[in-house]
Amino acid sequence: MDLVRIYDMKQKEVISTIDGCRLGYICDIEIDLNEGRIKKIIVPGPGKLLGFFGKDMEYQIPWSKIRKIGEDIILVDVTGDDVLVESEY
């Protein structure tokens, strides 16, 4: 069984397999504590620079949409528009 640390995942770029768009790097994850599973990975939305400029938007990518976690990238079966939502925090 291969194990990946959260720190290591944050170093990988998230890329859409549908349109090839580079979504960015993971900044957070959402965990279901009752089931002990990762529900979503969170990537800052477009125009967000060090938390200052742009709307509070983020890509919330369901764990089920992750196709491959490689050495340098994470491939996801979504488009940015499909998972771009207003930040809850």
N, CA, C and O atoms as a Tinker XYZ file with bonds, in Angstrom:
   356  protein
     1  N      0.840000   -1.179000    0.000000    73     2
     2  CA     0.000000    0.000000    0.000000    64     1     3
     3  C      0.887000    1.244000    0.000000    63     2     4     5
     4  O      1.777000    1.372000    0.841000    81     3
     5  N      0.649000    2.155000   -0.934000    73     3     6
     6  CA     1.396000    3.403000   -0.998000    64     5     7
     7  C      0.751000    4.430000   -0.076000    63     6     8     9
     8  O     -0.473000    4.554000   -0.028000    81     7
     9  N      1.578000    5.157000    0.648000    73     7    10
    10  CA     1.096000    6.202000    1.547000    64     9    11
    11  C      1.608000    7.546000    1.062000    63    10    12    13
    12  O      2.736000    7.658000    0.581000    81    11
    13  N      0.760000    8.575000    1.194000    73    11    14
    14  CA     1.138000    9.928000    0.810000    64    13    15
    15  C      0.792000   10.856000    1.964000    63    14    16    17
    16  O     -0.322000   10.808000    2.486000    81    15
    17  N      1.715000   11.680000    2.358000    73    15    18
    18  CA     1.471000   12.659000    3.419000    64    17    19
    19  C      0.808000   13.903000    2.828000    63    18    20    21
    20  O      0.999000   14.233000    1.658000    81    19
    21  N      0.027000   14.580000    3.665000    73    19    22
    22  CA    -0.637000   15.810000    3.235000    64    21    23
    23  C      0.400000   16.821000    2.755000    63    22    24    25
    24  O      0.195000   17.477000    1.733000    81    23
    25  N      1.498000   16.954000    3.472000    73    23    26
    26  CA     2.555000   17.882000    3.062000    64    25    27
    27  C      3.015000   17.578000    1.644000    63    26    28    29
    28  O      3.201000   18.493000    0.842000    81    27
    29  N      3.201000   16.303000    1.329000    73    27    30
    30  CA     3.650000   15.914000   -0.003000    64    29    31
    31  C      2.598000   16.235000   -1.058000    63    30    32    33
    32  O      2.934000   16.644000   -2.170000    81    31
    33  N      1.329000   16.051000   -0.713000    73    31    34
    34  CA     0.255000   16.359000   -1.669000    64    33    35
    35  C      0.206000   17.856000   -1.977000    63    34    36    37
    36  O     -0.111000   18.250000   -3.100000    81    35
    37  N      0.518000   18.688000   -0.983000    73    35    38
    38  CA     0.481000   20.138000   -1.190000    64    37    39
    39  C      1.586000   20.606000   -2.138000    63    38    40    41
    40  O      1.539000   21.734000   -2.629000    81    39
    41  N      2.564000   19.763000   -2.397000    73    39    42
    42  CA     3.667000   20.104000   -3.293000    64    41    43
    43  C      3.369000   19.715000   -4.744000    63    42    44    45
    44  O      4.177000   19.980000   -5.634000    81    43
    45  N      2.229000   19.096000   -4.979000    73    43    46
    46  CA     1.876000   18.610000   -6.317000    64    45    47
    47  C      0.847000   19.548000   -6.961000    63    46    48    49
    48  O     -0.075000   20.021000   -6.296000    81    47
    49  N      1.013000   19.805000   -8.233000    73    47    50
    50  CA     0.078000   20.661000   -8.956000    64    49    51
    51  C     -1.149000   19.854000   -9.382000    63    50    52    53
    52  O     -1.028000   18.722000   -9.851000    81    51
    53  N     -2.330000   20.452000   -9.213000    73    51    54
    54  CA    -3.587000   19.803000   -9.591000    64    53    55
    55  C     -3.934000   20.217000  -11.017000    63    54    56    57
    56  O     -4.016000   21.407000  -11.322000    81    55
    57  N     -4.137000   19.229000  -11.889000    73    55    58
    58  CA    -4.393000   19.473000  -13.306000    64    57    59
    59  C     -5.623000   18.699000  -13.751000    63    58    60    61
    60  O     -5.795000   17.529000  -13.409000    81    59
    61  N     -6.481000   19.371000  -14.524000    73    59    62
    62  CA    -7.690000   18.742000  -15.062000    64    61    63
    63  C     -7.338000   17.841000  -16.233000    63    62    64    65
    64  O     -6.603000   18.246000  -17.133000    81    63
    65  N     -7.866000   16.609000  -16.224000    73    63    66
    66  CA    -7.667000   15.699000  -17.351000    64    65    67
    67  C     -8.632000   16.029000  -18.490000    63    66    68    69
    68  O     -8.439000   15.577000  -19.618000    81    67
    69  N     -9.665000   16.813000  -18.195000    73    67    70
    70  CA   -10.680000   17.139000  -19.203000    64    69    71
    71  C    -10.190000   18.217000  -20.166000    63    70    72    73
    72  O    -10.293000   18.066000  -21.383000    81    71
    73  N     -9.650000   19.320000  -19.605000    73    71    74
    74  CA    -9.227000   20.416000  -20.473000    64    73    75
    75  C     -7.752000   20.795000  -20.321000    63    74    76    77
    76  O     -7.284000   21.736000  -20.961000    81    75
    77  N     -7.021000   20.066000  -19.475000    73    75    78
    78  CA    -5.593000   20.339000  -19.295000    64    77    79
    79  C     -5.290000   21.565000  -18.460000    63    78    80    81
    80  O     -4.129000   21.956000  -18.336000    81    79
    81  N     -6.311000   22.178000  -17.885000    73    79    82
    82  CA    -6.140000   23.403000  -17.096000    64    81    83
    83  C     -5.383000   23.112000  -15.803000    63    82    84    85
    84  O     -5.634000   22.116000  -15.124000    81    83
    85  N     -4.460000   24.000000  -15.486000    73    83    86
    86  CA    -3.727000   23.912000  -14.220000    64    85    87
    87  C     -4.535000   24.648000  -13.165000    63    86    88    89
    88  O     -4.702000   25.865000  -13.242000    81    87
    89  N     -5.034000   23.918000  -12.185000    73    87    90
    90  CA    -5.879000   24.526000  -11.165000    64    89    91
    91  C     -5.077000   25.127000  -10.022000    63    90    92    93
    92  O     -5.533000   26.077000   -9.386000    81    91
    93  N     -3.910000   24.601000   -9.753000    73    91    94
    94  CA    -3.073000   25.136000   -8.687000    64    93    95
    95  C     -2.617000   24.046000   -7.736000    63    94    96    97
    96  O     -2.527000   22.874000   -8.103000    81    95
    97  N     -2.333000   24.454000   -6.507000    73    95    98
    98  CA    -1.808000   23.549000   -5.494000    64    97    99
    99  C     -2.775000   23.452000   -4.321000    63    98   100   101
   100  O     -3.425000   24.438000   -3.972000    81    99
   101  N     -2.874000   22.296000   -3.721000    73    99   102
   102  CA    -3.781000   22.074000   -2.597000    64   101   103
   103  C     -3.410000   22.996000   -1.436000    63   102   104   105
   104  O     -2.243000   23.110000   -1.062000    81   103
   105  N     -4.432000   23.653000   -0.873000    73   103   106
   106  CA    -4.204000   24.482000    0.305000    64   105   107
   107  C     -4.886000   23.892000    1.534000    63   106   108   109
   108  O     -4.549000   24.238000    2.666000    81   107
   109  N     -5.858000   22.988000    1.303000    73   107   110
   110  CA    -6.604000   22.429000    2.418000    64   109   111
   111  C     -7.283000   21.140000    1.975000    63   110   112   113
   112  O     -7.329000   20.829000    0.785000    81   111
   113  N     -7.803000   20.402000    2.933000    73   111   114
   114  CA    -8.594000   19.214000    2.626000    64   113   115
   115  C     -9.822000   19.222000    3.525000    63   114   116   117
   116  O     -9.828000   19.859000    4.578000    81   115
   117  N    -10.857000   18.511000    3.102000    73   115   118
   118  CA   -12.061000   18.348000    3.918000    64   117   119
   119  C    -12.159000   16.870000    4.264000    63   118   120   121
   120  O    -12.113000   16.005000    3.390000    81   119
   121  N    -12.298000   16.597000    5.571000    73   119   122
   122  CA   -12.323000   15.226000    6.050000    64   121   123
   123  C    -13.664000   14.932000    6.712000    63   122   124   125
   124  O    -14.181000   15.756000    7.466000    81   123
   125  N    -14.223000   13.765000    6.433000    73   123   126
   126  CA   -15.411000   13.283000    7.127000    64   125   127
   127  C    -14.909000   12.531000    8.356000    63   126   128   129
   128  O    -14.393000   11.419000    8.243000    81   127
   129  N    -15.060000   13.140000    9.525000    73   127   130
   130  CA   -14.529000   12.536000   10.745000    64   129   131
   131  C    -15.275000   11.265000   11.133000    63   130   132   133
   132  O    -14.694000   10.372000   11.750000    81   131
   133  N    -16.551000   11.173000   10.780000    73   131   134
   134  CA   -17.313000    9.967000   11.115000    64   133   135
   135  C    -16.803000    8.750000   10.342000    63   134   136   137
   136  O    -16.737000    7.646000   10.882000    81   135
   137  N    -16.449000    8.959000    9.086000    73   135   138
   138  CA   -15.973000    7.853000    8.257000    64   137   139
   139  C    -14.447000    7.763000    8.211000    63   138   140   141
   140  O    -13.894000    6.743000    7.800000    81   139
   141  N    -13.769000    8.838000    8.637000    73   139   142
   142  CA   -12.314000    8.859000    8.600000    64   141   143
   143  C    -11.759000    8.893000    7.192000    63   142   144   145
   144  O    -10.733000    8.277000    6.906000    81   143
   145  N    -12.446000    9.625000    6.296000    73   143   146
   146  CA   -12.024000    9.685000    4.895000    64   145   147
   147  C    -11.922000   11.131000    4.409000    63   146   148   149
   148  O    -12.625000   12.022000    4.885000    81   147
   149  N    -11.033000   11.327000    3.458000    73   147   150
   150  CA   -10.951000   12.637000    2.802000    64   149   151
   151  C    -12.137000   12.762000    1.853000    63   150   152   153
   152  O    -12.373000   11.885000    1.022000    81   151
   153  N    -12.889000   13.869000    1.984000    73   151   154
   154  CA   -14.032000   14.113000    1.106000    64   153   155
   155  C    -13.636000   14.956000   -0.102000    63   154   156   157
   156  O    -14.038000   14.667000   -1.229000    81   155
   157  N    -12.833000   16.015000    0.144000    73   155   158
   158  CA   -12.470000   16.949000   -0.921000    64   157   159
   159  C    -11.061000   17.465000   -0.707000    63   158   160   161
   160  O    -10.547000   17.502000    0.411000    81   159
   161  N    -10.456000   17.860000   -1.813000    73   159   162
   162  CA    -9.239000   18.662000   -1.733000    64   161   163
   163  C     -9.636000   20.077000   -2.124000    63   162   164   165
   164  O    -10.516000   20.275000   -2.963000    81   163
   165  N     -8.992000   21.050000   -1.518000    73   163   166
   166  CA    -9.315000   22.458000   -1.754000    64   165   167
   167  C     -8.101000   23.140000   -2.382000    63   166   168   169
   168  O     -6.977000   23.029000   -1.891000    81   167
   169  N     -8.362000   23.855000   -3.491000    73   167   170
   170  CA    -7.317000   24.599000   -4.202000    64   169   171
   171  C     -7.792000   26.047000   -4.301000    63   170   172   173
   172  O     -8.942000   26.280000   -4.674000    81   171
   173  N     -6.941000   27.036000   -3.976000    73   171   174
   174  CA    -7.363000   28.434000   -4.092000    64   173   175
   175  C     -7.843000   28.753000   -5.499000    63   174   176   177
   176  O     -7.295000   28.253000   -6.482000    81   175
   177  N     -8.876000   29.592000   -5.587000    73   175   178
   178  CA    -9.436000   29.962000   -6.878000    64   177   179
   179  C     -8.571000   30.928000   -7.646000    63   178   180   181
   180  O     -7.542000   31.384000   -7.147000    81   179
   181  N     -8.985000   31.244000   -8.872000    73   179   182
   182  CA    -8.203000   32.155000   -9.722000    64   181   183
   183  C     -8.164000   33.560000   -9.150000    63   182   184   185
   184  O     -9.109000   34.008000   -8.502000    81   183
   185  N     -7.063000   34.245000   -9.396000    73   183   186
   186  CA    -6.929000   35.631000   -8.972000    64   185   187
   187  C     -6.589000   35.793000   -7.507000    63   186   188   189
   188  O     -6.479000   36.921000   -7.027000    81   187
   189  N     -6.422000   34.725000   -6.799000    73   187   190
   190  CA    -6.102000   34.800000   -5.383000    64   189   191
   191  C     -4.589000   34.844000   -5.240000    63   190   192   193
   192  O     -3.903000   33.883000   -5.588000    81   191
   193  N     -4.066000   35.950000   -4.732000    73   191   194
   194  CA    -2.622000   36.109000   -4.589000    64   193   195
   195  C     -2.296000   36.375000   -3.129000    63   194   196   197
   196  O     -2.558000   37.462000   -2.613000    81   195
   197  N     -1.731000   35.396000   -2.476000    73   195   198
   198  CA    -1.363000   35.501000   -1.070000    64   197   199
   199  C     -2.537000   35.914000   -0.189000    63   198   200   201
   200  O     -2.352000   36.534000    0.858000    81   199
   201  N     -3.751000   35.564000   -0.625000    73   199   202
   202  CA    -4.927000   35.841000    0.178000    64   201   203
   203  C     -5.409000   37.275000    0.130000    63   202   204   205
   204  O     -6.309000   37.638000    0.887000    81   203
   205  N     -4.832000   38.118000   -0.748000    73   203   206
   206  CA    -5.191000   39.529000   -0.750000    64   205   207
   207  C     -6.126000   39.924000   -1.885000    63   206   208   209
   208  O     -7.152000   40.562000   -1.646000    81   207
   209  N     -5.794000   39.560000   -3.092000    73   207   210
   210  CA    -6.531000   40.055000   -4.239000    64   209   211
   211  C     -7.486000   38.999000   -4.766000    63   210   212   213
   212  O     -7.183000   37.806000   -4.744000    81   211
   213  N     -8.621000   39.437000   -5.230000    73   211   214
   214  CA    -9.583000   38.517000   -5.817000    64   213   215
   215  C    -10.659000   38.108000   -4.830000    63   214   216   217
   216  O    -10.575000   38.381000   -3.633000    81   215
   217  N    -11.653000   37.457000   -5.356000    73   215   218
   218  CA   -12.764000   36.985000   -4.540000    64   217   219
   219  C    -12.327000   35.777000   -3.726000    63   218   220   221
   220  O    -11.324000   35.130000   -4.025000    81   219
   221  N    -13.097000   35.495000   -2.703000    73   219   222
   222  CA   -12.828000   34.307000   -1.903000    64   221   223
   223  C    -13.464000   33.108000   -2.574000    63   222   224   225
   224  O    -14.481000   32.587000   -2.116000    81   223
   225  N    -12.853000   32.679000   -3.665000    73   223   226
   226  CA   -13.324000   31.524000   -4.421000    64   225   227
   227  C    -12.285000   30.425000   -4.296000    63   226   228   229
   228  O    -11.097000   30.688000   -4.110000    81   227
   229  N    -12.755000   29.187000   -4.400000    73   227   230
   230  CA   -11.844000   28.060000   -4.328000    64   229   231
   231  C    -12.398000   26.905000   -5.143000    63   230   232   233
   232  O    -13.602000   26.801000   -5.378000    81   231
   233  N    -11.490000   26.046000   -5.563000    73   231   234
   234  CA   -11.883000   24.816000   -6.237000    64   233   235
   235  C    -12.060000   23.745000   -5.159000    63   234   236   237
   236  O    -11.119000   23.437000   -4.427000    81   235
   237  N    -13.260000   23.183000   -5.063000    73   235   238
   238  CA   -13.529000   22.094000   -4.125000    64   237   239
   239  C    -13.688000   20.827000   -4.954000    63   238   240   241
   240  O    -14.719000   20.612000   -5.591000    81   239
   241  N    -12.676000   20.011000   -4.937000    73   239   242
   242  CA   -12.619000   18.837000   -5.815000    64   241   243
   243  C    -12.906000   17.571000   -5.003000    63   242   244   245
   244  O    -12.127000   17.212000   -4.120000    81   243
   245  N    -14.018000   16.896000   -5.298000    73   243   246
   246  CA   -14.336000   15.663000   -4.569000    64   245   247
   247  C    -13.239000   14.612000   -4.744000    63   246   248   249
   248  O    -12.657000   14.474000   -5.819000    81   247
   249  N    -12.972000   13.884000   -3.676000    73   247   250
   250  CA   -11.944000   12.840000   -3.707000    64   249   251
   251  C    -12.213000   11.837000   -4.827000    63   250   252   253
   252  O    -11.278000   11.311000   -5.431000    81   251
   253  N    -13.482000   11.575000   -5.100000    73   251   254
   254  CA   -13.846000   10.599000   -6.134000    64   253   255
   255  C    -13.429000   11.051000   -7.535000    63   254   256   257
   256  O    -13.382000   10.232000   -8.453000    81   255
   257  N    -13.128000   12.333000   -7.714000    73   255   258
   258  CA   -12.727000   12.865000   -9.020000    64   257   259
   259  C    -11.217000   12.839000   -9.234000    63   258   260   261
   260  O    -10.737000   13.198000  -10.309000    81   259
   261  N    -10.467000   12.418000   -8.224000    73   259   262
   262  CA    -9.013000   12.283000   -8.381000    64   261   263
   263  C     -8.735000   10.992000   -9.135000    63   262   264   265
   264  O     -9.141000    9.913000   -8.704000    81   263
   265  N     -8.040000   11.107000  -10.267000    73   263   266
   266  CA    -7.742000    9.931000  -11.089000    64   265   267
   267  C     -6.367000    9.362000  -10.819000    63   266   268   269
   268  O     -6.174000    8.146000  -10.840000    81   267
   269  N     -5.406000   10.243000  -10.564000    73   267   270
   270  CA    -4.029000    9.756000  -10.388000    64   269   271
   271  C     -3.258000   10.748000   -9.541000    63   270   272   273
   272  O     -3.328000   11.958000   -9.757000    81   271
   273  N     -2.526000   10.224000   -8.577000    73   271   274
   274  CA    -1.604000   11.043000   -7.799000    64   273   275
   275  C     -0.214000   10.603000   -8.216000    63   274   276   277
   276  O      0.253000    9.522000   -7.856000    81   275
   277  N      0.437000   11.468000   -8.985000    73   275   278
   278  CA     1.763000   11.150000   -9.494000    64   277   279
   279  C      2.857000   11.758000   -8.642000    63   278   280   281
   280  O      2.607000   12.273000   -7.552000    81   279
   281  N      4.068000   11.691000   -9.156000    73   279   282
   282  CA     5.214000   12.215000   -8.428000    64   281   283
   283  C      5.160000   13.732000   -8.272000    63   282   284   285
   284  O      5.524000   14.269000   -7.226000    81   283
   285  N      4.697000   14.427000   -9.334000    73   283   286
   286  CA     4.673000   15.888000   -9.323000    64   285   287
   287  C      3.288000   16.491000   -9.486000    63   286   288   289
   288  O      3.101000   17.675000   -9.208000    81   287
   289  N      2.311000   15.706000   -9.929000    73   287   290
   290  CA     0.986000   16.252000  -10.216000    64   289   291
   291  C     -0.128000   15.352000   -9.685000    63   290   292   293
   292  O      0.069000   14.172000   -9.396000    81   291
   293  N     -1.304000   15.964000   -9.569000    73   291   294
   294  CA    -2.524000   15.242000   -9.234000    64   293   295
   295  C     -3.487000   15.477000  -10.391000    63   294   296   297
   296  O     -3.833000   16.620000  -10.689000    81   295
   297  N     -3.917000   14.412000  -11.037000    73   295   298
   298  CA    -4.845000   14.519000  -12.163000    64   297   299
   299  C     -6.272000   14.333000  -11.664000    63   298   300   301
   300  O     -6.573000   13.386000  -10.939000    81   299
   301  N     -7.151000   15.262000  -12.069000    73   299   302
   302  CA    -8.544000   15.220000  -11.628000    64   301   303
   303  C     -9.480000   15.277000  -12.830000    63   302   304   305
   304  O     -9.192000   15.950000  -13.819000    81   303
   305  N    -10.602000   14.567000  -12.736000    73   303   306
   306  CA   -11.598000   14.535000  -13.810000    64   305   307
   307  C    -12.682000   15.583000  -13.576000    63   306   308   309
   308  O    -13.851000   15.245000  -13.386000    81   307
   309  N    -12.290000   16.849000  -13.591000    73   307   310
   310  CA   -13.229000   17.970000  -13.453000    64   309   311
   311  C    -12.700000   19.131000  -14.287000    63   310   312   313
   312  O    -11.529000   19.157000  -14.666000    81   311
   313  N    -13.570000   20.083000  -14.566000    73   311   314
   314  CA   -13.116000   21.360000  -15.104000    64   313   315
   315  C    -13.184000   22.362000  -13.960000    63   314   316   317
   316  O    -13.953000   22.179000  -13.017000    81   315
   317  N    -12.400000   23.395000  -14.037000    73   315   318
   318  CA   -12.390000   24.404000  -12.991000    64   317   319
   319  C    -13.762000   25.006000  -12.752000    63   318   320   321
   320  O    -14.147000   25.247000  -11.608000    81   319
   321  N    -14.500000   25.252000  -13.825000    73   319   322
   322  CA   -15.834000   25.852000  -13.695000    64   321   323
   323  C    -16.793000   24.956000  -12.921000    63   322   324   325
   324  O    -17.679000   25.450000  -12.224000    81   323
   325  N    -16.623000   23.643000  -13.039000    73   323   326
   326  CA   -17.517000   22.705000  -12.367000    64   325   327
   327  C    -17.340000   22.704000  -10.843000    63   326   328   329
   328  O    -18.291000   22.419000  -10.114000    81   327
   329  N    -16.158000   23.013000  -10.365000    73   327   330
   330  CA   -15.875000   22.886000   -8.928000    64   329   331
   331  C    -15.502000   24.200000   -8.262000    63   330   332   333
   332  O    -15.101000   24.203000   -7.098000    81   331
   333  N    -15.624000   25.320000   -8.972000    73   331   334
   334  CA   -15.303000   26.630000   -8.420000    64   333   335
   335  C    -16.487000   27.137000   -7.602000    63   334   336   337
   336  O    -17.580000   27.333000   -8.133000    81   335
   337  N    -16.264000   27.345000   -6.322000    73   335   338
   338  CA   -17.342000   27.802000   -5.428000    64   337   339
   339  C    -16.811000   28.903000   -4.520000    63   338   340   341
   340  O    -15.603000   29.095000   -4.384000    81   339
   341  N    -17.735000   29.611000   -3.911000    73   339   342
   342  CA   -17.345000   30.636000   -2.949000    64   341   343
   343  C    -16.837000   29.955000   -1.686000    63   342   344   345
   344  O    -17.424000   28.984000   -1.208000    81   343
   345  N    -15.754000   30.471000   -1.160000    73   343   346
   346  CA   -15.145000   29.899000    0.028000    64   345   347
   347  C    -16.106000   29.994000    1.214000    63   346   348   349
   348  O    -16.799000   30.995000    1.392000    81   347
   349  N    -16.132000   28.942000    2.010000    73   347   350
   350  CA   -17.000000   28.919000    3.185000    64   349   351
   351  C    -16.333000   29.603000    4.371000    63   350   352   353
   352  O    -16.991000   29.881000    5.373000    81   351
   353  N    -15.028000   29.881000    4.269000    73   351   354
   354  CA   -14.302000   30.448000    5.407000    64   353   355
   355  C    -13.755000   31.797000    5.124000    63   354   356
   356  O    -13.119000   32.400000    5.989000    81   355
